[in-house]
Amino acid sequence: MFIDPKLISADALEALVSAWVCQQDFSSSDDFEINIAVTQIIGKLQRKELILTFSDNDELDETDRWTIQTCEHFNLTPSQVEFDSL
C-alpha cells in the first residue's frame, strides 16, 4: 500500500521518517545531519521520488509493516505513483 504523505500530520511524518533514518546504516550520529536527512527525505516523499509503504500483514511487527522505498524499486517513475485510498 502506497501512503500519501500529505495525509499524515507533519509531526507524525517527521517521527516516521526519523525512526526510519535511525534504522538505516546512517554514517552520522550528529543531530543536525540527521535533521537535514529527515527534511530531504520528507521532500522526496512529497515529490514521489520516495514512497512510504505500509503492509497490512498482521504477522509483521509494527515497525516492519512500513518502510520507505524509491519509486524505482517498484519500476515506477514519480508521475506513475498512485496512492492507495485509506
Protein Blocks (a to p, Z undefined) as FASTA:
>chain_A
ZZdfklpcfklmmmmmmmmmmmpccfbfbfklmmmmmmmmmmmmmnomaccdddfbfkbc
fklmpccddfklnopafklpccddZZ
